[in-house]
Amino acid sequence: MTSTEWIAAAVVFIIAVTFAVISFRSFRNRGFLFNNAYIYASKEEREAMDKKPLYRQSAIVFLLLSLLFLIIGSSIIFFDTRIDLLEIPLILAVVIYAVVSTIKIGR
């Protein structure tokens, strides 16, 4: 493995760990709420809204993204492009979950 590949793998794993930490904190309803409904809400709307489902949605999305980056990092380290095929269902899961949960929360 070249030094460039090591650096790329390290960066990808750092991103995965960062997303895992954000996910963990979101599951505990702590930290900044990374959710568009919260970010774009006015101060009055933020105070009135129920943040629990938004934290849960963000936590699950960041957990899935963390898994995605772990797969990408593994693909870099093991030089196996077949591992990349695991990314497709995970990306689909993230997108489908985000859309369905946003609709469900909106009701």
Secondary structure, DSSP 8 states (H G I E B T S, - for coil): --HHHHHHHHHHHHHHHHHHHHHHHHHTT-S----HHHHTS-HHHHHHS--HHHHHHHHHHHHHHHHHHHHHHHHHHHT-GGGGGGHHHHHHHHHHHHHHHHHHHH-
